Amino acid sequence: MKQQTSFADLEYSARRKPTRREKFLTDLDRLVPWSQLVALIEPHYYRGERGRPPVGLETMLRMYLCQNCPGLSDEGIERCIVDSIAVRRFVGIDLIERQAPDATTLLKFRPLLRRHEMPGAHFSR
């Protein structure tokens, strides 16, 4: 299914110079071995047998790393996803299709990394 481009995306892509945040997130995206991290965490990740359907693991991992690099709170990264197109693109959230994961979802993700001594836990404050 082809994603529809929003007016905000069109205006954002017309800019000539990338922001510092955008450069940082592009570098982070390029440097992190996403598929290896996802494969390592996936056996321990919530499968959605009960309760809400799970948010994609890579989305949660991206949200977690994006939160910890500038030292944002759980609520801070939730607001940042809504406010920043660069962060939204990095995390992989399209607000037309679904809402950003809430702070509680991220709050429950962090102990999973720590409990299983996952690499992402090292980015935590």
TIVO-2410 file (N, C-alpha, C; in nm, 3 decimals):
# residues 125
REC num residu      c1      c2      c3 atome chaine
REC   1      M   0.084  -0.118   0.000     N      A
REC   1      M   0.000   0.000   0.000    CA      A
REC   1      M   0.089   0.125   0.000     C      A
REC   2      K   0.065   0.213  -0.092     N      A
REC   2      K   0.143   0.336  -0.102    CA      A
REC   2      K   0.094   0.435   0.003     C      A
REC   3      Q   0.190   0.492   0.075     N      A
REC   3      Q   0.155   0.590   0.178    CA      A
REC   3      Q   0.127   0.724   0.115     C      A
REC   4      Q   0.025   0.790   0.164     N      A
REC   4      Q  -0.011   0.923   0.115    CA      A
REC   4      Q   0.078   1.026   0.182     C      A
REC   5      T   0.127   1.118   0.104     N      A
REC   5      T   0.212   1.225   0.155    CA      A
REC   5      T   0.125   1.338   0.209     C      A
REC   6      S   0.155   1.382   0.330     N      A
REC   6      S   0.079   1.492   0.389    CA      A
REC   6      S   0.136   1.626   0.343     C      A
REC   7      F   0.061   1.732   0.367     N      A
REC   7      F   0.109   1.866   0.333    CA      A
REC   7      F   0.233   1.900   0.415     C      A
REC   8      A   0.235   1.858   0.540     N      A
REC   8      A   0.351   1.885   0.626    CA      A
REC   8      A   0.476   1.817   0.570     C      A
REC   9      D   0.461   1.692   0.522     N      A
REC   9      D   0.575   1.620   0.463    CA      A
REC   9      D   0.624   1.690   0.337     C      A
REC  10      L   0.533   1.740   0.255     N      A
REC  10      L   0.572   1.811   0.133    CA      A
REC  10      L   0.648   1.939   0.166     C      A
REC  11      E   0.597   2.013   0.263     N      A
REC  11      E   0.664   2.137   0.302    CA      A
REC  11      E   0.801   2.107   0.363     C      A
REC  12      Y   0.809   2.002   0.445     N      A
REC  12      Y   0.934   1.965   0.510    CA      A
REC  12      Y   1.038   1.921   0.408     C      A
REC  13      S   0.997   1.844   0.308     N      A
REC  13      S   1.092   1.794   0.209    CA      A
REC  13      S   1.141   1.904   0.114     C      A
REC  14      A   1.070   2.016   0.108     N      A
REC  14      A   1.110   2.127   0.021    CA      A
REC  14      A   1.223   2.210   0.081     C      A
REC  15      R   1.251   2.190   0.210     N      A
REC  15      R   1.361   2.264   0.273    CA      A
REC  15      R   1.493   2.228   0.208     C      A
REC  16      R   1.585   2.317   0.209     N      A
REC  16      R   1.714   2.292   0.145    CA      A
REC  16      R   1.818   2.237   0.242     C      A
REC  17      K   1.819   2.285   0.365     N      A
REC  17      K   1.924   2.248   0.459    CA      A
REC  17      K   1.866   2.161   0.572     C      A
REC  18      P   1.924   2.041   0.596     N      A
REC  18      P   1.874   1.957   0.705    CA      A
REC  18      P   1.910   2.016   0.842     C      A
REC  19      T   1.825   1.993   0.939     N      A
REC  19      T   1.851   2.041   1.074    CA      A
REC  19      T   1.957   1.954   1.142     C      A
REC  20      R   2.010   2.003   1.255     N      A
REC  20      R   2.107   1.922   1.331    CA      A
REC  20      R   2.042   1.794   1.381     C      A
REC  21      R   1.917   1.802   1.425     N      A
REC  21      R   1.846   1.683   1.472    CA      A
REC  21      R   1.833   1.581   1.359     C      A
REC  22      E   1.798   1.630   1.243     N      A
REC  22      E   1.781   1.542   1.127    CA      A
REC  22      E   1.913   1.474   1.090     C      A
REC  23      K   2.024   1.550   1.093     N      A
REC  23      K   2.156   1.492   1.064    CA      A
REC  23      K   2.191   1.386   1.167     C      A
REC  24      F   2.167   1.417   1.296     N      A
REC  24      F   2.197   1.323   1.401    CA      A
REC  24      F   2.116   1.194   1.385     C      A
REC  25      L   1.987   1.206   1.358     N      A
REC  25      L   1.902   1.088   1.343    CA      A
REC  25      L   1.939   1.007   1.218     C      A
REC  26      T   1.981   1.074   1.113     N      A
REC  26      T   2.027   1.004   0.993    CA      A
REC  26      T   2.153   0.923   1.023     C      A
REC  27      D   2.245   0.984   1.096     N      A
REC  27      D   2.368   0.913   1.135    CA      A
REC  27      D   2.336   0.796   1.228     C      A
REC  28      L   2.248   0.818   1.324     N      A
REC  28      L   2.209   0.711   1.416    CA      A
REC  28      L   2.145   0.596   1.341     C      A
REC  29      D   2.059   0.628   1.246     N      A
REC  29      D   1.993   0.526   1.166    CA      A
REC  29      D   2.094   0.443   1.086     C      A
REC  30      R   2.196   0.511   1.037     N      A
REC  30      R   2.298   0.445   0.956    CA      A
REC  30      R   2.391   0.358   1.041     C      A
REC  31      L   2.421   0.401   1.164     N      A
REC  31      L   2.520   0.334   1.247    CA      A
REC  31      L   2.466   0.217   1.331     C      A
REC  32      V   2.340   0.221   1.369     N      A
REC  32      V   2.284   0.118   1.456    CA      A
REC  32      V   2.248  -0.005   1.373     C      A
REC  33      P   2.292  -0.124   1.416     N      A
REC  33      P   2.257  -0.248   1.345    CA      A
REC  33      P   2.115  -0.293   1.384     C      A
REC  34      W   2.014  -0.231   1.324     N      A
REC  34      W   1.875  -0.252   1.365    CA      A
REC  34      W   1.833  -0.398   1.359     C      A
REC  35      S   1.862  -0.465   1.249     N      A
REC  35      S   1.815  -0.603   1.235    CA      A
REC  35      S   1.877  -0.693   1.341     C      A
REC  36      Q   2.002  -0.669   1.377     N      A
REC  36      Q   2.066  -0.751   1.480    CA      A
REC  36      Q   2.005  -0.724   1.618     C      A
REC  37      L   1.978  -0.599   1.648     N      A
REC  37      L   1.916  -0.567   1.777    CA      A
REC  37      L   1.775  -0.624   1.787     C      A
REC  38      V   1.699  -0.611   1.680     N      A
REC  38      V   1.563  -0.665   1.679    CA      A
REC  38      V   1.566  -0.816   1.698     C      A
REC  39      A   1.655  -0.885   1.629     N      A
REC  39      A   1.665  -1.031   1.642    CA      A
REC  39      A   1.704  -1.072   1.784     C      A
REC  40      L   1.783  -0.993   1.850     N      A
REC  40      L   1.826  -1.022   1.986    CA      A
REC  40      L   1.713  -1.003   2.088     C      A
REC  41      I   1.632  -0.901   2.069     N      A
REC  41      I   1.526  -0.867   2.163    CA      A
REC  41      I   1.397  -0.943   2.135     C      A
REC  42      E   1.372  -0.977   2.011     N      A
REC  42      E   1.244  -1.035   1.970    CA      A
REC  42      E   1.197  -1.155   2.051     C      A
REC  43      P   1.282  -1.249   2.089     N      A
REC  43      P   1.232  -1.362   2.167    CA      A
REC  43      P   1.172  -1.323   2.302     C      A
REC  44      H   1.206  -1.206   2.353     N      A
REC  44      H   1.158  -1.162   2.485    CA      A
REC  44      H   1.047  -1.058   2.475     C      A
REC  45      Y   1.014  -1.016   2.353     N      A
REC  45      Y   0.920  -0.906   2.335    CA      A
REC  45      Y   0.775  -0.953   2.346     C      A
REC  46      Y   0.689  -0.864   2.393     N      A
REC  46      Y   0.545  -0.890   2.410    CA      A
REC  46      Y   0.483  -0.932   2.277     C      A
REC  47      R   0.410  -1.041   2.280     N      A
REC  47      R   0.350  -1.096   2.158    CA      A
REC  47      R   0.205  -1.055   2.136     C      A
REC  48      G   0.141  -0.999   2.237     N      A
REC  48      G   0.005  -0.950   2.220    CA      A
REC  48      G  -0.103  -1.054   2.244     C      A
REC  49      E  -0.075  -1.154   2.328     N      A
REC  49      E  -0.177  -1.255   2.357    CA      A
REC  49      E  -0.295  -1.193   2.432     C      A
REC  50      R  -0.266  -1.096   2.519     N      A
REC  50      R  -0.371  -1.028   2.597    CA      A
REC  50      R  -0.350  -0.878   2.585     C      A
REC  51      G  -0.457  -0.805   2.606     N      A
REC  51      G  -0.446  -0.659   2.609    CA      A
REC  51      G  -0.431  -0.596   2.472     C      A
REC  52      R  -0.368  -0.480   2.472     N      A
REC  52      R  -0.350  -0.404   2.347    CA      A
REC  52      R  -0.257  -0.477   2.251     C      A
REC  53      P  -0.277  -0.459   2.122     N      A
REC  53      P  -0.181  -0.516   2.027    CA      A
REC  53      P  -0.045  -0.450   2.045     C      A
REC  54      P   0.062  -0.526   2.026     N      A
REC  54      P   0.195  -0.470   2.048    CA      A
REC  54      P   0.233  -0.369   1.941     C      A
REC  55      V   0.317  -0.275   1.982     N      A
REC  55      V   0.378  -0.180   1.888    CA      A
REC  55      V   0.497  -0.253   1.829     C      A
REC  56      G   0.529  -0.230   1.705     N      A
REC  56      G   0.643  -0.296   1.641    CA      A
REC  56      G   0.771  -0.280   1.722     C      A
REC  57      L   0.848  -0.386   1.731     N      A
REC  57      L   0.970  -0.387   1.811    CA      A
REC  57      L   1.071  -0.283   1.763     C      A
REC  58      E   1.092  -0.274   1.634     N      A
REC  58      E   1.189  -0.176   1.584    CA      A
REC  58      E   1.142  -0.034   1.614     C      A
REC  59      T   1.013  -0.010   1.605     N      A
REC  59      T   0.958   0.121   1.639    CA      A
REC  59      T   0.987   0.154   1.785     C      A
REC  60      M   0.966   0.057   1.875     N      A
REC  60      M   0.991   0.079   2.017    CA      A
REC  60      M   1.139   0.104   2.043     C      A
REC  61      L   1.224   0.028   1.977     N      A
REC  61      L   1.368   0.043   1.994    CA      A
REC  61      L   1.414   0.180   1.944     C      A
REC  62      R   1.363   0.222   1.830     N      A
REC  62      R   1.398   0.353   1.776    CA      A
REC  62      R   1.349   0.465   1.869     C      A
REC  63      M   1.229   0.448   1.921     N      A
REC  63      M   1.174   0.546   2.013    CA      A
REC  63      M   1.258   0.553   2.140     C      A
REC  64      Y   1.300   0.439   2.189     N      A
REC  64      Y   1.382   0.431   2.310    CA      A
REC  64      Y   1.518   0.499   2.291     C      A
REC  65      L   1.584   0.470   2.180     N      A
REC  65      L   1.714   0.532   2.154    CA      A
REC  65      L   1.700   0.683   2.130     C      A
REC  66      C   1.597   0.720   2.057     N      A
REC  66      C   1.573   0.861   2.029    CA      A
REC  66      C   1.542   0.937   2.158     C      A
REC  67      Q   1.481   0.871   2.254     N      A
REC  67      Q   1.451   0.931   2.383    CA      A
REC  67      Q   1.578   0.954   2.464     C      A
REC  68      N   1.665   0.856   2.466     N      A
REC  68      N   1.780   0.861   2.555    CA      A
REC  68      N   1.897   0.943   2.505     C      A
REC  69      C   1.908   0.964   2.376     N      A
REC  69      C   2.021   1.045   2.326    CA      A
REC  69      C   2.012   1.189   2.376     C      A
REC  70      P   1.897   1.257   2.364     N      A
REC  70      P   1.890   1.391   2.422    CA      A
REC  70      P   1.842   1.393   2.567     C      A
REC  71      G   1.812   1.276   2.624     N      A
REC  71      G   1.770   1.269   2.765    CA      A
REC  71      G   1.627   1.313   2.788     C      A
REC  72      L   1.535   1.273   2.701     N      A
REC  72      L   1.395   1.311   2.716    CA      A
REC  72      L   1.323   1.215   2.812     C      A
REC  73      S   1.218   1.263   2.874     N      A
REC  73      S   1.133   1.178   2.957    CA      A
REC  73      S   1.044   1.093   2.865     C      A
REC  74      D   0.969   1.000   2.924     N      A
REC  74      D   0.877   0.920   2.844    CA      A
REC  74      D   0.771   1.009   2.778     C      A
REC  75      E   0.720   1.103   2.855     N      A
REC  75      E   0.621   1.197   2.799    CA      A
REC  75      E   0.687   1.290   2.697     C      A
REC  76      G   0.814   1.323   2.720     N      A
REC  76      G   0.887   1.411   2.630    CA      A
REC  76      G   0.904   1.351   2.491     C      A
REC  77      I   0.938   1.223   2.484     N      A
REC  77      I   0.955   1.160   2.352    CA      A
REC  77      I   0.819   1.144   2.283     C      A
REC  78      E   0.715   1.119   2.362     N      A
REC  78      E   0.581   1.109   2.304    CA      A
REC  78      E   0.544   1.242   2.238     C      A
REC  79      R   0.568   1.354   2.307     N      A
REC  79      R   0.540   1.487   2.251    CA      A
REC  79      R   0.632   1.518   2.133     C      A
REC  80      C   0.756   1.476   2.143     N      A
REC  80      C   0.854   1.503   2.037    CA      A
REC  80      C   0.814   1.433   1.906     C      A
REC  81      I   0.759   1.314   1.917     N      A
REC  81      I   0.713   1.242   1.797    CA      A
REC  81      I   0.602   1.320   1.729     C      A
REC  82      V   0.513   1.376   1.809     N      A
REC  82      V   0.402   1.454   1.753    CA      A
REC  82      V   0.453   1.585   1.695     C      A
REC  83      D   0.549   1.650   1.762     N      A
REC  83      D   0.596   1.783   1.722    CA      A
REC  83      D   0.701   1.784   1.611     C      A
REC  84      S   0.783   1.680   1.599     N      A
REC  84      S   0.897   1.683   1.509    CA      A
REC  84      S   0.882   1.582   1.394     C      A
REC  85      I   0.882   1.633   1.274     N      A
REC  85      I   0.874   1.544   1.157    CA      A
REC  85      I   0.999   1.457   1.147     C      A
REC  86      A   1.116   1.512   1.181     N      A
REC  86      A   1.241   1.435   1.175    CA      A
REC  86      A   1.235   1.316   1.270     C      A
REC  87      V   1.188   1.338   1.392     N      A
REC  87      V   1.177   1.228   1.490    CA      A
REC  87      V   1.072   1.128   1.444     C      A
REC  88      R   0.961   1.177   1.396     N      A
REC  88      R   0.853   1.090   1.348    CA      A
REC  88      R   0.902   1.000   1.235     C      A
REC  89      R   0.978   1.055   1.143     N      A
REC  89      R   1.033   0.974   1.033    CA      A
REC  89      R   1.133   0.871   1.084     C      A
REC  90      F   1.219   0.911   1.178     N      A
REC  90      F   1.318   0.820   1.234    CA      A
REC  90      F   1.251   0.703   1.306     C      A
REC  91      V   1.150   0.733   1.386     N      A
REC  91      V   1.081   0.630   1.463    CA      A
REC  91      V   0.993   0.544   1.371     C      A
REC  92      G   0.944   0.602   1.262     N      A
REC  92      G   0.861   0.528   1.168    CA      A
REC  92      G   0.713   0.536   1.199     C      A
REC  93      I   0.671   0.649   1.250     N      A
REC  93      I   0.531   0.670   1.286    CA      A
REC  93      I   0.467   0.764   1.185     C      A
REC  94      D   0.354   0.724   1.132     N      A
REC  94      D   0.274   0.811   1.046    CA      A
REC  94      D   0.148   0.844   1.125     C      A
REC  95      L   0.136   0.967   1.169     N      A
REC  95      L   0.024   1.005   1.255    CA      A
REC  95      L  -0.110   1.002   1.184     C      A
REC  96      I  -0.110   0.993   1.052     N      A
REC  96      I  -0.235   0.978   0.978    CA      A
REC  96      I  -0.290   0.837   1.000     C      A
REC  97      E  -0.200   0.739   1.009     N      A
REC  97      E  -0.242   0.599   1.023    CA      A
REC  97      E  -0.265   0.555   1.167     C      A
REC  98      R  -0.183   0.606   1.259     N      A
REC  98      R  -0.196   0.566   1.399    CA      A
REC  98      R  -0.130   0.669   1.489     C      A
REC  99      Q  -0.165   0.660   1.618     N      A
REC  99      Q  -0.107   0.752   1.715    CA      A
REC  99      Q   0.033   0.707   1.753     C      A
REC 100      A   0.109   0.800   1.808     N      A
REC 100      A   0.240   0.767   1.861    CA      A
REC 100      A   0.221   0.679   1.985     C      A
REC 101      P   0.310   0.582   2.007     N      A
REC 101      P   0.300   0.502   2.130    CA      A
REC 101      P   0.305   0.596   2.252     C      A
REC 102      D   0.223   0.566   2.351     N      A
REC 102      D   0.218   0.655   2.467    CA      A
REC 102      D   0.334   0.627   2.562     C      A
REC 103      A   0.349   0.716   2.659     N      A
REC 103      A   0.460   0.709   2.754    CA      A
REC 103      A   0.459   0.578   2.833     C      A
REC 104      T   0.342   0.526   2.864     N      A
REC 104      T   0.332   0.401   2.941    CA      A
REC 104      T   0.389   0.284   2.862     C      A
REC 105      T   0.369   0.282   2.732     N      A
REC 105      T   0.422   0.174   2.648    CA      A
REC 105      T   0.574   0.173   2.656     C      A
REC 106      L   0.635   0.289   2.649     N      A
REC 106      L   0.781   0.298   2.659    CA      A
REC 106      L   0.827   0.264   2.801     C      A
REC 107      L   0.751   0.306   2.899     N      A
REC 107      L   0.783   0.276   3.038    CA      A
REC 107      L   0.791   0.125   3.062     C      A
REC 108      K   0.706   0.050   2.994     N      A
REC 108      K   0.706  -0.097   3.009    CA      A
REC 108      K   0.814  -0.164   2.923     C      A
REC 109      F   0.863  -0.095   2.822     N      A
REC 109      F   0.966  -0.150   2.733    CA      A
REC 109      F   1.104  -0.150   2.800     C      A
REC 110      R   1.134  -0.045   2.874     N      A
REC 110      R   1.265  -0.029   2.938    CA      A
REC 110      R   1.303  -0.145   3.029     C      A
REC 111      P   1.214  -0.192   3.120     N      A
REC 111      P   1.251  -0.305   3.206    CA      A
REC 111      P   1.280  -0.434   3.129     C      A
REC 112      L   1.217  -0.451   3.014     N      A
REC 112      L   1.244  -0.569   2.932    CA      A
REC 112      L   1.391  -0.571   2.891     C      A
REC 113      L   1.443  -0.457   2.849     N      A
REC 113      L   1.583  -0.449   2.808    CA      A
REC 113      L   1.676  -0.474   2.926     C      A
REC 114      R   1.644  -0.414   3.039     N      A
REC 114      R   1.730  -0.432   3.157    CA      A
REC 114      R   1.726  -0.574   3.210     C      A
REC 115      R   1.607  -0.630   3.217     N      A
REC 115      R   1.589  -0.765   3.272    CA      A
REC 115      R   1.669  -0.868   3.193     C      A
REC 116      H   1.677  -0.853   3.065     N      A
REC 116      H   1.747  -0.950   2.980    CA      A
REC 116      H   1.885  -0.900   2.938     C      A
REC 117      E   1.931  -0.792   3.000     N      A
REC 117      E   2.064  -0.734   2.974    CA      A
REC 117      E   2.088  -0.712   2.825     C      A
REC 118      M   1.992  -0.647   2.762     N      A
REC 118      M   2.000  -0.619   2.619    CA      A
REC 118      M   2.088  -0.498   2.593     C      A
REC 119      P   2.147  -0.491   2.474     N      A
REC 119      P   2.235  -0.379   2.441    CA      A
REC 119      P   2.169  -0.243   2.452     C      A
REC 120      G   2.042  -0.232   2.419     N      A
REC 120      G   1.974  -0.104   2.426    CA      A
REC 120      G   1.968  -0.048   2.567     C      A
REC 121      A   1.978  -0.135   2.668     N      A
REC 121      A   1.972  -0.091   2.807    CA      A
REC 121      A   2.091  -0.002   2.842     C      A
REC 122      H   2.198  -0.013   2.768     N      A
REC 122      H   2.318   0.067   2.796    CA      A
REC 122      H   2.298   0.214   2.759     C      A
REC 123      F   2.196   0.243   2.679     N      A
REC 123      F   2.170   0.381   2.641    CA      A
REC 123      F   2.086   0.453   2.746     C      A
REC 124      S   2.034   0.379   2.841     N      A
REC 124      S   1.945   0.435   2.941    CA      A
REC 124      S   2.019   0.524   3.039     C      A
REC 125      R   1.947   0.617   3.096     N      A
REC 125      R   2.005   0.710   3.191    CA      A
REC 125      R   2.038   0.640   3.321     C      A
***
